[in-house]
Amino acid sequence: MKKVISNASPLISLSNIKQLEILEKLFQKIVIPEAVYKEVVE
């Protein structure tokens, strides 16, 4: 199983170009730490 822990930069960048689904295509499990989630969402 391919898994990745993401920081905010790729999430923000992929979101800006509406391509977040690329992560789902590349990895079976994506872990987003709580602090990263807050930075991206809030």
LINBEL-V675222 format. One record per pair of residues at least 4 apart in sequence whose C-alpha atoms are under 7 Angstrom apart, sorted by the first residue. I is the first residue (numbers start at 1). J is the second residue. Records with the same first field share a line. If there is no record, write none. Layout:
# LINBEL-V675222
I->J, J
This chain:
# LINBEL-V675222
1->28
2->27, 28, 29
3->27, 28, 29, 30
4->27, 29, 30, 31
5->30, 31, 32
6->31, 32
7->36
8->12, 36, 39, 40
9->13
10->14
11->15, 20
12->16, 40
13->17
14->18, 19, 20
15->19, 20
21->25
22->26
23->27
24->28
32->36, 37
33->37
34->38
35->39
36->40
37->41
38->42
